[in-house]
Amino acid sequence: MINIKEYISSIDRSLLYKLGVICLVYIVFIFFFLVPAFKDYGVLTQKKKENKDLTQKALKSAQDYAAMSQKLMNAEILLEDVSKLIATDKQVKNALSEISELATECNVKILEITPEDRSLGQDALLDKYCDRQGLQIDLESGYHQLAKFIQKLETHNYIFQIISLRMIPGESADKKQLARLELAAISKKRDLL
């Protein structure tokens, strides 16, 4: 068996000092450099994950923004198209003569046109941007002529809202009926765009 004391005494003392210094340097290196680096590794890993999540959220937000921008652009185009269909106040005043012309084209006799002041609707969005001028029109015509007249009103350049139609069958031999048509001419309250 080898005696440790003899073995140690046989080794050169300067070599032992050198090995001791090297071990001490390694221990200092480990405690002052590697241990703090591993402590920071967990923090850095967490920050990396957080940054990755933030980057993904930012990319998703950018994609959402692009989609929302496209939807907004489409909505503005649609609003512009709808705005062209809604008459101005001046055009609504001309609408009475246009209604008379449509009636004449359809062989419908207008007996009376009366403006109505009563509330015409409960559509808050429409009321925000538009005014509605109510009209009561008393007519005399046949069924087919009246249907043609209503169809022309519905496909007119500007928006007319038909509120009601009441018919009184005629007793005359020419099969004409009396009818009361209540409608609203929609006009811009202000520019939509």
Buried (B, 14 or more C-beta within 10 A) or exposed (E): EEEEEEEEEEEEEEEEEEEEEEEEEEEEEEEEEEEEEEEEEEEEEEEEEEEEEEEEEEEEEEEEEEEEEEEEEEEEEEEEEEEEEBBEEEBBEEBBEBBBEBBEEBBBEBEEBEEBEEEBBEEEEBBEBBBBBBBBBBBBBBEEBBEBBBEBBEEBEBBBBEBEBEBEEBEEEEEBBBBBBBBBBBBBBEEBE
